[in-house]
Amino acid sequence: MLTYVEQIEKLKVPFACLTDLHLIWNKLNIITTPAGNFVQGFDTLRLLNLEDNHIVSWDEMVKLSYLRSLEQLHLNKNKIKHVRYPSNLPSSGSLGDVAVPAFEKLQVLLLGSNEIEDFPSVDSLNLFPSLMDVRISDNPIADPAKGGAPRFVLVARLGNVKILNGSEVSARERREAEIRYIRLVMGKAESSDPELLKQLHPRFAELKAFHGIEDEKPTSRMSGPQKMASGLISITLKCVGPSMGEKQPLTKKLPPATTVGKLKSLCESFFKLKDIKLRLFLEEE
């Protein structure tokens, strides 16, 4: 009697030009490879859908490393806890003496609704050579309510991703996310040890240098007023309402913790505005 996986292997011969293969809702948890450690054949397969199965170990997916045409791997709604790029595999894989990296052409990896909860799994996605579209929503690591990371942290840690959880990552979003992430790490650095910092935040030094952000200088010797003055942010306020008449811009220094509500109240006071619903706009340089 043939096992289910052996039946799939039988598809290689009669469907030599197979491009899409959907194997959802089959309770799969193990991929058996009759010859060697990797799935062989299926040379034209571009999309493999294994959603809604019982896959727990990422090691089972490593067996797909050398499907030479694989561009999309759908693994939503499984039970995967960790993801690691198989960097310690033989470079030739199942392609004879042709040296190729694992998952060479994989562009889309969907891991939504699994059980991933560690940052090394997120960081390892940077090692996939062609990966651009990633879904990790509905995992503990991507759920701030469960101690996971907000979107801006995921965007900053995933340097090559163009689409995250179904939404495009624009150049502006990436820049703002990376700068915000740098500030976050600088404010909550677990250690000053460069090696430990690199282990916890692999892209931190790279991003810090790319955006030209320097370490904050110690201010322990400053007096109270000096400390307060050094931490103020200079902003220029402009009143642009068409019915307001021409008003001169005002430049003020405000604490970084100033809320939007407080800023609105200040604008009402500065520009003598009453009974007007204010809207604030940020104009970047």
C-alpha positions in Angstrom: 0.0 0.0 0.0 1.4 3.4 -1.0 1.8 6.1 1.6 0.4 9.6 0.8 3.9 11.0 0.3 4.8 8.1 -2.0 1.7 9.0 -4.1 2.9 12.5 -4.4 6.3 11.3 -5.6 4.4 9.4 -8.3 3.2 12.7 -9.7 6.8 13.6 -10.8 6.7 11.4 -13.9 3.2 11.9 -15.5 3.1 15.6 -14.5 6.6 16.6 -15.5 5.6 20.2 -16.2 3.6 20.7 -13.0 3.9 24.4 -11.9 1.4 24.6 -9.0 0.7 22.0 -6.3 -1.9 22.4 -3.6 -1.9 19.9 -0.7 -4.1 21.6 1.9 -6.1 19.9 4.6 -4.2 16.6 4.4 -2.9 16.4 8.0 0.7 16.3 6.7 3.4 16.6 9.3 6.3 14.7 7.7 7.9 14.8 4.2 9.4 11.5 3.3 12.2 11.6 0.8 12.7 8.2 -0.9 16.2 9.1 -2.1 18.6 11.4 -0.1 17.7 14.1 2.3 15.9 16.4 -0.2 12.8 16.3 -2.4 14.0 15.8 -6.0 12.4 16.3 -9.3 9.4 18.7 -9.7 11.8 20.9 -11.7 9.0 23.2 -12.9 7.2 23.6 -9.6 6.8 27.3 -8.8 4.1 27.2 -6.1 3.6 24.7 -3.3 0.7 25.1 -1.0 0.8 23.2 2.3 -1.6 25.3 4.3 -3.9 23.8 7.0 -1.7 20.8 7.7 0.0 19.6 10.9 3.6 20.6 10.1 5.5 21.3 13.4 9.2 21.1 12.5 10.9 23.5 10.0 13.3 20.6 9.3 10.5 19.1 7.1 10.6 22.3 5.0 14.4 22.1 4.7 13.8 19.0 2.6 12.4 21.3 -0.1 15.5 23.5 -0.2 16.6 22.4 -3.7 13.3 22.6 -5.7 15.0 24.6 -8.4 12.0 26.6 -9.6 10.1 27.1 -6.3 9.0 30.7 -5.9 6.1 30.5 -3.5 5.8 28.3 -0.3 2.4 28.6 1.5 2.5 27.4 5.1 -0.3 29.3 6.8 -2.2 27.5 9.5 0.3 24.9 10.6 2.1 24.5 13.9 5.6 25.7 13.1 7.5 27.2 16.0 10.8 28.1 14.6 12.3 29.0 11.2 16.0 28.8 10.3 17.7 29.3 6.9 19.6 26.0 6.1 23.0 27.6 5.7 24.9 24.5 6.8 23.6 22.4 3.9 25.9 21.2 1.1 26.0 23.9 -1.6 25.3 21.5 -4.4 22.2 20.1 -2.8 20.4 17.7 -5.2 21.5 19.5 -8.3 24.7 17.5 -8.9 27.9 19.6 -9.1 26.1 22.9 -9.6 26.6 25.1 -6.6 23.3 26.9 -5.6 22.0 28.3 -2.4 19.1 26.8 -0.6 15.7 28.1 -1.6 17.5 30.0 -4.3 14.3 31.4 -6.1 11.9 31.5 -3.2 10.2 34.9 -3.2 7.0 34.4 -1.2 6.9 32.6 2.2 3.5 32.6 4.0 3.8 31.6 7.6 0.6 33.2 9.0 -1.3 31.5 11.9 1.6 29.4 13.1 3.3 29.4 16.5 6.5 31.4 15.8 7.5 33.4 18.9 11.3 34.1 18.6 13.2 36.9 16.9 15.9 34.6 15.5 13.2 33.1 13.3 12.3 36.6 12.0 16.0 37.5 11.5 16.7 34.3 9.6 14.4 35.4 6.8 17.0 37.9 5.8 19.2 35.0 4.6 16.8 33.7 2.0 18.4 35.1 -1.2 15.3 36.1 -3.1 12.6 36.5 -0.4 10.5 39.6 -0.8 7.0 38.8 0.4 6.5 37.4 3.9 3.4 36.8 6.1 3.9 36.2 9.8 0.6 37.7 11.1 -1.3 35.7 13.7 1.9 34.4 15.3 2.9 35.3 18.9 6.0 37.2 17.6 3.8 39.5 15.6 1.2 40.1 18.2 2.0 43.0 20.5 -0.9 42.0 22.8 1.0 38.7 23.5 4.4 40.3 23.9 5.2 40.3 20.2 6.6 43.0 18.1 4.7 45.9 16.4 4.9 46.2 12.6 7.7 48.8 12.6 10.0 46.5 14.4 9.3 43.7 12.0 9.9 46.0 9.0 13.2 47.2 10.4 14.4 43.6 11.2 13.4 42.4 7.7 15.7 44.3 5.4 14.8 42.9 2.1 11.0 42.4 2.4 8.9 44.5 0.0 5.5 43.1 1.2 4.8 42.3 4.9 1.6 40.6 6.0 -0.1 41.5 2.7 0.8 45.2 2.8 3.5 46.9 0.7 6.4 48.4 2.6 7.0 51.8 1.1 10.4 53.6 1.1 9.0 56.1 3.6 7.6 53.4 5.9 10.9 51.6 5.9 12.9 54.7 6.7 10.6 55.7 9.5 10.5 52.2 10.9 14.2 51.7 10.9 14.9 55.1 12.6 12.2 54.4 15.2 13.7 50.9 15.7 17.2 52.3 16.2 15.9 54.8 18.8 14.0 51.9 20.5 17.1 49.8 20.8 19.3 52.7 21.9 16.8 53.5 24.7 16.4 49.9 25.9 19.8 48.4 25.1 20.1 45.2 27.2 23.9 45.5 27.2 26.8 47.7 25.9 28.6 44.5 24.7 28.8 44.8 20.9 28.7 41.1 20.4 25.6 40.6 22.5 23.9 43.6 20.9 24.6 42.1 17.5 23.2 38.8 18.6 20.0 40.3 19.9 19.6 43.0 17.1 21.6 41.8 14.0 20.7 44.8 11.8 21.2 47.5 14.5 24.8 48.5 13.7 24.1 48.4 10.0 21.0 50.6 10.3 22.6 53.0 12.7 25.5 53.6 10.3 23.1 53.8 7.2 20.9 56.5 8.8 23.9 58.3 10.4 22.6 58.2 13.9 25.2 58.7 16.6 25.2 57.5 20.2 23.7 60.0 22.6 26.3 61.8 24.7 26.2 61.4 28.4 24.5 64.4 30.2 25.0 63.3 33.8 27.0 66.5 34.7 24.3 68.9 33.5 22.2 70.7 36.0 18.4 70.4 35.9 17.6 73.4 33.6 20.5 72.4 31.3 19.2 68.9 31.0 15.7 70.1 30.2 17.0 72.6 27.6 19.2 70.0 25.9 16.3 67.6 25.4 13.9 70.1 23.8 12.8 69.8 20.2 12.6 72.9 18.0 9.5 73.0 15.8 8.1 75.7 13.5 4.3 76.2 13.7 2.4 77.6 10.7 -1.3 78.6 10.7 -2.5 77.9 7.1 -6.3 78.1 7.4 -7.7 80.2 4.5 -10.0 82.1 6.8 -7.4 82.8 9.4 -5.6 85.6 7.5 -1.8 85.8 7.3 -0.1 84.8 10.5 3.7 84.7 11.0 5.2 81.3 11.7 6.3 80.6 15.2 9.3 78.6 16.3 9.0 77.0 19.7 11.1 74.5 21.7 9.0 71.8 23.2 9.6 68.6 25.3 9.7 65.4 23.2 6.9 64.0 25.3 4.5 66.7 24.2 1.2 65.0 23.1 -0.9 65.9 20.1 -3.6 67.2 22.3 -1.2 69.5 24.2 0.2 70.7 20.9 -3.3 71.6 19.7 -3.9 73.6 22.9 -0.7 75.4 22.4 -1.6 76.3 18.8 -4.9 77.7 20.0 -3.1 79.9 22.5 -0.2 80.9 20.1 -2.5 81.9 17.2 -5.4 83.0 19.3 -7.9 80.6 17.8 -11.3 80.0 19.3 -14.1 77.6 18.5 -12.2 76.1 15.6 -11.6 72.4 15.0 -7.8 72.2 14.5 -6.0 69.7 12.3 -2.3 69.2 12.5 -0.1 68.3 9.5 3.6 67.4 9.6 5.7 68.9 6.9 9.0 67.1 6.5 12.2 68.8 5.3 
